[in-house]
Amino acid sequence: MLGFSLGDFCTQTSQILGFVGWILTIVKISMPLVIIGYGIMDLGKAVVASKDDEIKTATKRLLWRAVAGVAIFLMPSLILWLFGTISDFNEAYNEGFQPCETCLLYPWDCD
């Protein structure tokens, strides 16, 4: 197996993974806010225009944008849950994947 160890990889790339973790955290927080903000602006324009068709369209658009914002926010947690249900992943986690997970999901705790 050429001496590859997941634990060594995670510890050697912890700075890079921490940087990627900060980017993911910023995107995870800012993108839903931006999406919902645009939806609220569209709805506000429709309400000011006082046209029922535009209000209905803007309301549907706001709803879909809110769903997309929530999906973007929860995506990393859903992916980790999915991988956690796979037994091979649990073995890799016990062999040293924990530093990778910590750096990607909690970059403020990364060594």
C-alpha angles and dihedrals in degrees: 000000000000094000098285114158126183090213092056092047092052094048094045094050098039094116093052092044090049091053091049088047091056090050091050091049092051092047092044091056103033102043097060089047092050093046093049091043091056090047092052091049091051091049091048091052091050093049092049090050088053094214115141095211092053091047091052092047093047091048092053090046091050091050093051091046091051090051090049091049092052091046092052091048094050099038098096092049092048092050092051091047090052092049090046090062091059112088095212089057091053089055091050089047091055090047094060112297093120094086089053091051092046094050094047100043102027106028092167088065095047114119 
